[in-house]
Amino acid sequence: MAGVRFSNVQSRPIEFLDLTSLTLDEFEQLVPPFEAAFQAHMAQWRLDGKPRTSRQFSVYKTCPLPTPEDRLFFVLTYLKTYSLQVVQGRLFGMGQSKANQWIHVLLPVLQAALRSLGDSPARSLSGGEHETCKIPDRASTLYLYHQ
């Protein structure tokens, strides 16, 4: 099942902005902390949510989200469009159950990445939290509206 990949849309900046609410530059700034948070999460947990006990995480040959960019693009697109999981899965070349697993892994990973940048979403705008954001707060806003 083929699906949308970051490499398919990176050459179309307006479409990319429509799908994620981030420019390509903003997205590229978010990839390294997102991937670090993903690797830290996957060192302790399996994709199915159970604790990792033996093998370490590795990207398998038929992985629907093989690159850090694809994983971040997947979760940002989900947050922006808030589509049904079956639609999100179909868009990215996987079934609903696999999309559900990826969503449940990648949402806390995105939150950890945003926190590491000092850009975690807040429940209120008091205290000027958004004035010190390193990444434009569109990613935080997307995440906040999902909660």
JOWO-V798703 format. One record per run of one state. SS is the DSSP state (A for helix, B for strand, O for the rest). FROM is the first residue (numbers start at 0). TO is the last residue. Records with the same first field share a line. If there is no record, write none. Layout:
# JOWO-V798703
SS->FROM-TO + FROM-TO
This chain:
# JOWO-V798703
O->0-4 + 9-11 + 20-22 + 45-49 + 51-66 + 81-83 + 91-94 + 116-127 + 132-136 + 146-146
A->5-8 + 12-19 + 23-43 + 67-80 + 84-90 + 95-115 + 128-131 + 137-145
B->44-44 + 50-50
